[in-house]
C-alpha cells in the first residue's frame, strides 16, 4: 500500500485531488495538510496534519518530519506557494525516500514572473506572446494597446490583481507600480473565448495526455463553468509550446483567441490546477496519472474524454454530534 500526501486540502485543488485519488485508487493511504485545522479536505483523507505557513521558518522541518513520520511515498502540492517552495528546495527532498510531483525548474521559474515568460516567448518569436510593456504613459499605452488595456501583476495567478484602465485617472492610480510589480498588456478576446488546457508532459517536449475546456471564471478567478472542447489549432499551439518548455507531469496552459484568430497564452501553471476535479469527471484523472508516473514508472496514455458541460457550485459537508472533525 502506498501513501500519498496532498498539501492545501482546504482549497479547491487540494480537496479535489483527494477526492479524485480516493475514487480511482481506493487502497491508497491519503494524508492531507493545510494551515487551517478545520480544512474540509479532512473529510477525504486518512490522516491530517496542520501545517505552518509555507513562508515560515518552521515549514522545512515540519514538512520533512511529516513525510518521514507517515512514510509518504508521493507528495503532491495543492497550492501555488508549495509548488514554489518545493522547486526551490529540491536538494532537501532528494534525500528523502519520497517522490514529489514537481515540474521542470526553468518552467516554474518563468511562470513566477509574467515578464520573464514574455521575454522567453519573444526570444523564440512565438505567436502566442501577448505584447507587454514595463514603461509608458497613459497616452502611449492607450495608443499602443487601445482602450481599455490592462495593468497586470507580474507575479499572480487566477486573474488576481488585474486593473482595467479605461481613462487616465485609472492609470495614474497605479502608474508608479508599472515595471514592478505591474506590466501593461492589451485585452485579448472576451470572457467566453478563454480556454484552459491540461497536459501531462513527459519532460522531453512530448505530451502523454491532454484535455481542453472552454471556461467561464468565478469571482475568485477559478473555473465556474467548463465545456469540453476539441480544437485542432489550439492543440497545435499547445504542442509547440510544450516542445519548447518540456513540462514534466501535470501542467496547465491558459489561452484566449484574439481578433485575428491567433491563440494567445495568458499563462502557464506548471502544476495541477483547480479544475482537476472537473477533468476527472470527464475521464482525465491527473491525480491518478501522477501515481502511475511517479510511483509505478509508467507513462500515462491519452484517456477517452467524455464530452459535456460542468458547473461548479457550493455544497455542504456536515458532521453531526460534534463541532469539529
C-alpha positions in Angstrom: 0.0 0.0 0.0 1.3 3.4 -1.0 0.9 6.7 0.9 0.2 10.0 -0.9 0.3 13.4 0.8 -1.6 16.3 -0.6 -1.0 19.9 0.7 -3.5 22.7 0.8 -6.6 20.4 1.2 -8.8 23.3 2.3 -8.6 24.7 -1.2 -10.4 23.5 -4.4 -7.3 22.0 -5.9 -6.2 20.1 -2.8 -9.5 18.5 -1.8 -10.3 17.9 -5.5 -7.1 15.8 -5.7 -8.0 13.8 -2.6 -11.5 13.0 -4.0 -10.0 12.0 -7.3 -7.5 9.7 -5.7 -10.0 8.2 -3.3 -12.4 7.4 -6.2 -9.8 6.0 -8.5 -7.3 4.2 -6.2 -9.2 3.3 -3.0 -6.3 1.4 -1.4 -4.0 4.4 -1.2 -3.4 5.9 2.2 -4.1 9.6 1.9 -2.5 12.3 4.1 -3.9 15.8 3.9 -2.3 19.0 5.2 -3.5 22.6 5.5 -2.8 25.7 7.6 -6.3 25.5 8.9 -7.2 22.8 11.4 -10.8 22.5 10.1 -9.9 22.3 6.3 -12.7 20.5 4.5 -10.2 18.1 2.9 -10.1 16.2 6.2 -13.3 14.5 5.0 -11.4 12.6 2.3 -8.1 11.7 3.8 -7.0 9.0 6.3 -4.8 11.4 8.4 -4.5 15.1 8.6 -1.6 17.4 9.7 -2.0 21.1 10.4 0.8 22.9 8.5 2.7 26.1 9.3 2.6 28.8 6.6 4.9 27.8 3.7 6.8 31.0 4.2 7.5 30.4 7.9 11.0 29.3 9.1 9.4 26.2 10.7 8.0 24.9 7.4 11.0 22.9 6.2 11.4 21.0 9.4 7.7 20.4 9.7 7.5 19.1 6.1 10.4 16.7 6.3 9.3 15.4 9.7 5.8 14.8 8.5 6.9 13.0 5.4 9.1 10.7 7.5 6.5 10.1 10.2 3.9 9.0 7.7 6.4 7.2 5.4 5.0 9.2 2.4 5.8 7.8 -1.0 4.4 10.7 -3.1 4.0 14.3 -2.3 1.5 16.4 -4.4 1.4 20.2 -3.7 -2.1 21.6 -3.8 -1.3 25.3 -3.6 0.9 27.6 -5.7 3.1 28.6 -2.7 4.0 25.0 -2.0 5.0 24.4 -5.7 7.5 27.3 -5.5 8.9 26.2 -2.1 9.4 22.6 -3.3 11.0 23.7 -6.5 13.4 25.9 -4.5 14.3 23.1 -2.1 14.8 20.1 -4.4 18.1 19.0 -2.8 16.4 18.6 0.6 13.7 16.5 -0.9 16.0 14.3 -2.9 17.5 13.0 0.4 14.1 11.5 1.3 12.6 8.3 0.1 9.6 10.2 -1.3 8.7 11.3 -4.9 7.5 14.8 -5.5 5.1 16.0 -8.2 7.2 18.9 -9.3 7.7 20.4 -12.7 10.7 21.5 -14.8 12.5 24.1 -12.7 13.1 26.5 -15.6 9.4 26.4 -16.4 8.4 27.0 -12.8 10.8 30.0 -12.5 9.4 31.5 -15.7 5.9 31.1 -14.5 6.6 33.1 -11.4 7.2 36.3 -13.5 5.0 37.0 -16.4 7.5 39.5 -17.8 10.2 36.7 -17.8 7.7 34.5 -19.7 7.0 37.3 -22.1 10.8 37.6 -22.8 11.1 33.9 -23.3 8.3 33.8 -25.9 9.7 36.9 -27.6 13.1 35.2 -27.8 11.6 32.2 -29.6 9.3 34.5 -31.7 6.2 32.5 -30.7 2.9 33.8 -32.0 1.2 33.1 -28.6 3.1 36.0 -27.0 0.9 38.9 -25.8 2.6 42.3 -26.4 3.6 43.7 -23.0 5.3 46.8 -21.6 7.1 47.8 -18.4 7.1 51.5 -19.2 4.9 54.1 -20.8 2.3 56.8 -20.2 -1.4 56.6 -20.4 -1.3 58.2 -23.9 1.4 56.0 -25.3 0.0 52.8 -23.9 -3.6 53.6 -25.0 -2.3 54.3 -28.5 -0.3 51.0 -28.5 -3.0 48.7 -26.9 -6.2 50.6 -27.3 -8.8 51.3 -24.5 -9.4 49.7 -22.2 -6.0 48.0 -21.5 -4.7 46.0 -18.6 -2.2 46.6 -15.8 -1.4 43.1 -14.6 0.7 41.9 -11.7 3.9 40.2 -12.9 3.5 37.6 -10.2 0.0 36.4 -9.7 -2.5 33.7 -10.7 -6.2 33.1 -11.2 -6.7 36.6 -12.7 -5.9 38.2 -9.3 -4.9 41.9 -9.2 -5.9 42.9 -12.7 -6.5 46.6 -13.3 -8.7 47.7 -16.2 -7.5 51.1 -17.5 -10.3 53.0 -19.3 -9.1 56.6 -18.6 -6.1 58.5 -17.3 -7.3 58.5 -13.7 -7.3 54.7 -13.7 -3.7 54.7 -14.9 -2.5 57.3 -12.6 -3.7 55.4 -9.5 -1.2 52.6 -10.3 1.4 54.2 -12.7 4.1 54.3 -10.1 4.0 50.5 -10.0 4.4 50.0 -13.7 7.6 47.9 -14.2 7.4 46.4 -10.8 5.1 44.8 -9.8 2.9 45.7 -12.8 3.1 45.3 -16.5 0.8 46.6 -19.3 -1.0 44.5 -21.8 -3.8 44.8 -24.3 -7.1 43.0 -23.5 -7.2 39.8 -25.6 -10.6 38.4 -26.7 -13.6 38.1 -24.5 -14.5 36.1 -21.4 -16.2 33.5 -23.5 -13.1 33.0 -25.6 -10.9 31.7 -22.7 -9.6 28.1 -22.8 -7.7 26.0 -20.3 -5.7 23.0 -21.4 -4.3 20.4 -19.1 -1.4 18.3 -20.3 0.8 15.6 -18.8 4.3 16.3 -20.0 7.0 13.6 -20.5 9.8 16.0 -19.7 11.2 15.8 -23.2 8.8 18.0 -25.0 6.1 15.4 -25.6 2.5 15.2 -24.3 1.3 12.0 -22.9 -2.3 13.1 -22.4 -4.4 16.3 -22.5 -7.9 17.7 -22.1 -9.3 21.1 -23.2 -12.0 23.2 -21.6 -13.7 26.4 -22.7 -14.4 28.1 -19.5 -16.1 30.9 -17.5 -14.4 32.3 -14.4 -15.9 32.8 -11.0 -15.2 36.0 -9.0 -12.1 34.3 -7.3 -10.5 33.5 -10.7 -11.2 29.8 -10.6 -13.3 28.0 -13.3 -17.0 28.2 -12.6 -18.3 26.6 -15.8 -16.5 24.4 -18.3 -17.3 22.8 -21.6 -15.1 20.0 -23.2 -13.7 21.2 -26.5 -11.5 19.7 -29.2 -9.8 22.5 -31.2 -7.1 21.4 -33.6 -5.5 24.9 -33.9 -5.2 25.1 -30.1 -3.7 21.6 -29.9 -1.0 22.7 -32.4 -0.2 25.8 -30.2 -0.1 23.7 -27.1 2.2 21.1 -28.8 4.5 23.8 -30.0 4.9 25.4 -26.5 5.4 22.0 -24.8 8.1 21.1 -27.3 9.9 24.2 -26.2 9.2 24.3 -22.4 9.4 20.5 -21.8 7.0 20.3 -18.9 7.2 17.3 -16.6 3.9 15.9 -15.3 0.7 17.9 -14.8 0.8 21.3 -16.5 -2.0 23.8 -17.2 -1.9 26.3 -20.1 -4.5 29.1 -20.5 -5.3 30.9 -23.7 -7.6 33.4 -25.3 -8.3 33.8 -29.0 -7.5 37.3 -30.4 -9.4 39.2 -33.1 -7.1 37.6 -35.8 -8.0 34.1 -34.6 -4.5 33.6 -33.1 -4.2 31.8 -29.8 -2.5 34.0 -27.1 -1.0 32.5 -24.0 -2.3 34.0 -20.8 -0.1 31.9 -18.5 1.4 28.5 -17.9 0.7 27.0 -14.5 3.3 24.2 -14.0 1.1 22.2 -11.7 -2.3 20.6 -11.3 -4.9 23.3 -11.4 -8.2 23.9 -9.5 -10.1 22.4 -12.5 -8.7 19.0 -11.7 -11.9 17.5 -10.2 -13.9 18.6 -13.3 -11.3 17.0 -15.5 -11.6 13.7 -13.6 -15.4 13.7 -14.2 -14.7 13.7 -18.0 -12.1 10.9 -17.8 -8.9 12.8 -17.3 -7.7 11.9 -13.8 -4.3 13.7 -13.5 -4.0 12.7 -9.8 -4.1 9.0 -10.7 -1.7 9.8 -13.6 0.8 11.1 -11.0 0.6 7.9 -9.0 1.2 5.9 -12.3 4.1 8.1 -13.4 5.9 8.8 -10.2 5.4 5.6 -8.2 4.9 2.9 -11.0 7.3 4.4 -13.6 4.5 4.2 -16.2 4.0 6.9 -18.7 0.3 7.9 -18.8 -1.6 7.4 -22.0 -4.4 9.5 -23.5 -7.7 8.6 -21.9 -11.0 8.6 -23.6 -12.5 12.0 -22.9 -16.3 12.3 -22.4 -18.0 15.3 -24.0 -20.1 17.6 -21.9 -20.5 20.6 -19.6 -19.7 21.1 -15.9 -20.7 23.8 -13.5 -19.2 24.3 -10.1 -21.5 25.1 -7.1 -21.2 25.3 -3.3 -22.2 22.3 -1.3 -22.0 21.5 2.4 -20.1 18.8 4.3 -22.0 18.3 7.6 -20.8 16.5 10.7 -23.3 15.7 13.4 -23.0 15.4 17.2 -19.7 17.4 17.5 -18.4 20.8 16.4 -15.0 19.6 14.9 -13.6 16.9 12.6 
